[in-house]
Amino acid sequence: MRKWLIALAGVFLSLTLVACGNKTVATTSGGKVTESAYYSSLKKSSSGKQVLQQMILNKVLEKDYGDKVKKSAVNKKFNAYKKQYGSSFKSVLQQSGTTASELRSEIRSNLLLEEAVKDNTKITDKALNAQFKKFEPKVQVSQILVAKKSTAETVIDGLKDGKSFSSLAKKYSTDTTTKNNGGKISAFDNTDTSLDSSFKTAAFKLKTGEYTTSPVKTDAGYYVIKMDKNPGKGTMKEHKSELTDQIIQAKMQDSTTLHNVVAKVLKKGNVNIKDNDLKDILSDYLSSSSSSK
């Protein structure tokens, strides 16, 4: 089933389907390409159909949820991507075949779809309880990565002898990105997918100021982890907002949920395809069997 707006790394092709006509799009020594010929060819292609699907969905989402997605929310997401890729941001955009403006548009589309998912999701106490069992609040840790278990044990002995974590990171860590800032990494919670599960499990067991007293084995090597800040899990009531967001984000990654939400949104949007060649472009979503799931 076709995924809608799942990954920004695969940004949809940004095209505008203009009104058909005989205006010349390009000329060659072998003849000219007209708008009508271009449109006729484009609408038969999978990419052209995908663009039209996205344009239709965006129109309906904007009408229903446009007032709920603020410019500041788009900017926040955009800046997060920009910070994540740093000096490589421009090259990442080029490799993805998109521009900063198009990325902002895709971020907005994703946030609109998120609002639709929220609107069509009932968050029950049962769901909150289930999510709370997996929940861990954002923690801040420092790490030292080494290749050998014996080296990790040497680091731990150094910590027991009172040596600073920062000095040991500079001396032993093979992680060139973090070794010179004391091994500090970005804060993370239970939804993080970039860190090894063994790393996260060991980290979440630590209280503020504690460090792992045995090497943590991962595919990358052996870690020694120090907890810089762990606010504690607290109660479900205290984290209801975070738990709700985690449930919604999980549903945003579920193709069945997205299919059903998109079907409901499009059916409500009273979509009418005027081009007979494209009349079935939304059949997966507008058929009675799809929209009733």
C-alpha positions in Angstrom: 0.0 0.0 0.0 1.2 3.4 -0.9 2.7 5.3 2.1 1.7 9.0 2.5 4.3 11.4 3.8 6.2 8.8 5.8 9.8 9.9 5.2 11.0 13.4 4.4 14.2 11.8 3.0 12.0 10.7 0.0 10.4 14.1 -0.7 7.6 13.9 -3.3 8.4 15.4 -6.6 7.1 19.0 -6.6 5.3 19.8 -9.8 2.2 21.8 -10.7 -0.2 20.3 -13.2 -1.0 23.3 -15.4 -4.1 23.7 -17.5 -3.8 21.8 -20.7 -3.1 23.9 -23.9 -0.9 24.1 -26.9 1.6 26.4 -25.3 5.1 25.3 -26.0 7.0 23.8 -23.1 10.2 23.1 -25.0 11.6 23.2 -28.6 14.1 20.9 -30.2 15.5 20.3 -33.6 13.1 17.5 -33.9 10.0 19.5 -33.0 8.3 21.1 -30.0 6.8 19.7 -26.8 3.4 21.3 -25.9 1.7 21.6 -22.6 -1.0 19.2 -23.7 1.5 16.5 -24.8 3.5 17.0 -21.6 0.4 16.7 -19.4 -0.9 13.6 -21.3 2.5 11.9 -20.8 2.8 13.0 -17.1 -0.6 11.8 -16.1 0.2 8.3 -17.3 3.4 8.1 -15.2 3.4 6.9 -11.6 5.3 10.0 -10.4 2.7 12.3 -12.1 -0.2 10.4 -10.5 1.6 10.5 -7.1 1.9 14.3 -7.4 -1.8 14.7 -8.2 -2.7 12.4 -5.2 -0.6 14.6 -3.0 -2.0 17.8 -4.3 -5.6 16.6 -3.8 -4.9 15.4 -0.2 -3.1 18.7 0.6 -6.1 20.7 -0.5 -8.5 18.7 1.7 -6.1 18.7 4.7 -5.5 22.5 4.4 -9.3 23.1 4.5 -9.8 20.8 7.5 -6.7 21.4 9.5 -4.8 24.4 8.1 -5.6 26.6 11.0 -4.0 24.1 13.4 -0.6 24.1 11.8 1.3 27.3 12.6 4.2 28.6 10.7 6.3 28.4 13.9 5.7 24.6 14.0 7.0 24.3 10.5 10.0 26.4 11.3 10.8 24.3 14.4 10.8 21.1 12.4 12.8 22.7 9.5 15.4 24.1 11.9 15.7 20.7 13.6 16.6 19.1 10.3 19.0 21.9 9.5 20.7 21.4 12.9 20.8 17.6 12.4 22.7 17.8 9.1 24.8 20.9 10.0 27.1 22.0 7.2 25.9 19.1 5.0 22.3 20.4 5.0 22.5 22.0 1.5 24.1 18.9 0.0 21.5 16.7 1.6 18.8 18.8 0.0 20.5 18.6 -3.4 20.9 14.8 -3.2 17.2 14.6 -2.3 16.3 16.7 -5.4 14.5 19.3 -3.3 14.9 22.9 -2.1 14.5 24.4 1.3 11.2 25.9 0.3 9.9 22.5 -0.9 11.1 20.9 2.3 9.1 23.4 4.3 6.1 22.5 2.2 6.6 18.8 2.8 7.0 19.4 6.6 3.7 21.3 6.6 2.0 18.5 4.7 3.3 16.0 7.2 2.0 18.2 10.1 -1.4 18.5 8.5 -1.6 14.7 8.1 -0.5 14.4 11.8 -3.5 16.6 12.8 -5.8 14.3 10.8 -4.4 11.3 12.6 -5.0 13.0 15.9 -8.5 13.9 14.9 -9.2 10.3 14.0 -7.5 8.6 17.0 -9.2 8.0 20.3 -6.6 7.9 23.1 -7.9 5.5 25.7 -6.6 5.0 29.2 -5.7 1.5 28.1 -3.5 2.9 25.3 -1.9 5.4 27.7 -1.2 2.6 30.3 0.4 0.5 27.6 2.6 3.3 26.4 3.6 4.3 29.9 5.0 0.8 30.4 7.5 1.5 27.6 8.0 5.1 28.5 11.2 6.7 29.6 11.6 10.5 29.8 14.4 12.3 27.9 17.7 11.7 29.6 21.1 13.3 29.0 24.1 11.1 29.1 27.8 11.0 28.3 29.5 8.1 26.7 32.9 6.5 26.1 33.2 4.1 23.2 36.1 1.6 23.0 36.9 -1.4 20.9 37.9 -3.8 23.6 36.1 -4.9 26.8 39.4 -4.7 28.7 39.7 -1.0 27.7 36.2 -0.3 29.0 37.1 -2.0 32.3 40.2 0.3 32.5 37.9 3.3 32.0 35.6 2.1 34.8 38.5 1.5 37.1 39.6 5.1 36.4 36.2 6.4 37.3 36.3 4.4 40.6 39.7 6.0 41.3 38.1 9.5 41.0 39.2 10.4 37.5 36.8 12.7 35.6 34.6 11.2 32.9 35.7 14.0 30.5 39.4 13.3 30.8 38.8 9.6 30.3 36.7 10.3 27.2 39.4 12.4 25.7 42.0 9.7 26.4 40.2 6.5 25.5 37.0 7.2 23.4 37.1 6.2 19.7 34.0 8.4 19.1 35.7 11.4 17.5 32.4 13.3 17.4 32.0 13.4 21.2 35.3 12.6 22.9 36.4 16.2 23.1 33.2 17.4 24.8 33.3 14.9 27.5 31.3 12.3 25.6 28.0 14.2 25.7 25.4 13.1 23.2 21.9 14.5 22.4 19.1 13.8 24.9 16.9 10.8 24.0 13.9 8.9 25.3 12.3 5.5 24.7 11.3 6.4 21.1 14.9 7.0 19.9 15.8 4.6 17.1 19.4 5.8 16.5 20.9 4.2 19.6 21.5 0.5 20.2 18.8 -1.1 22.4 21.5 -2.4 24.9 22.8 1.1 25.2 19.4 2.6 26.0 18.5 -0.2 28.4 21.7 0.3 30.4 21.3 4.1 30.3 17.7 4.2 31.6 18.7 2.2 34.7 21.1 4.9 35.8 20.3 7.7 38.2 21.8 11.2 37.8 25.5 11.0 38.5 25.8 7.2 38.1 27.8 5.3 35.5 27.7 1.8 34.2 30.0 -0.4 36.4 30.4 -3.1 33.6 31.0 -2.6 29.9 27.9 -2.3 27.7 28.4 -4.4 24.6 26.9 -3.2 21.3 27.6 -3.7 17.6 29.7 -0.6 17.6 32.0 -1.8 20.5 31.9 -1.4 24.3 30.4 1.6 26.0 30.8 3.2 29.4 27.8 5.4 30.1 27.4 8.2 32.6 24.0 9.6 33.5 24.2 13.4 33.5 20.5 14.1 34.0 17.6 11.6 34.6 14.4 13.4 35.7 12.8 10.1 36.7 9.8 8.3 35.2 7.2 9.9 37.4 3.6 9.1 37.0 1.4 8.5 34.0 -0.6 11.6 34.7 2.5 13.8 34.7 3.5 12.5 31.2 0.0 12.3 29.6 0.9 14.8 26.9 4.2 13.0 26.0 2.5 9.6 26.0 -0.2 10.9 23.7 2.3 12.3 21.3 4.3 9.0 21.3 1.1 7.1 20.4 0.3 9.5 17.6 3.9 9.3 16.2 3.7 5.5 16.3 0.5 5.7 14.3 2.2 8.1 11.8 4.5 5.2 11.0 1.7 2.6 10.6 0.6 2.2 7.0 -2.8 0.8 7.8 -3.6 3.7 10.1 -2.5 6.2 7.5 -4.5 4.4 4.8 -7.7 4.6 6.8 -7.2 8.2 7.9 -6.5 9.3 4.3 -9.6 7.4 3.1 -11.8 9.2 5.7 -10.3 12.6 4.9 -10.7 12.3 1.1 -14.2 10.9 1.4 -15.2 13.8 3.6 -13.5 16.2 1.1 -16.0 15.4 -1.6 -13.3 14.8 -4.2 -14.4 14.7 -7.8 -11.9 13.8 -10.5 -12.8 15.6 -13.8 -10.2 13.9 -16.0 -11.7 10.5 -17.1 -8.2 9.1 -17.6 -7.5 9.8 -13.9 -10.9 8.9 -12.5 -9.6 5.9 -10.6 -6.5 7.6 -9.1 -7.9 7.5 -5.6 -9.9 4.3 -5.9 -7.8 2.7 -3.1 -9.0 5.3 -0.7 -12.5 6.3 -2.0 -13.9 2.8 -2.5 -16.5 1.8 0.1 -14.3 -1.1 1.3 -11.3 1.2 2.0 -13.1 4.0 3.6 -15.1 1.8 5.9 -12.0 0.1 7.5 
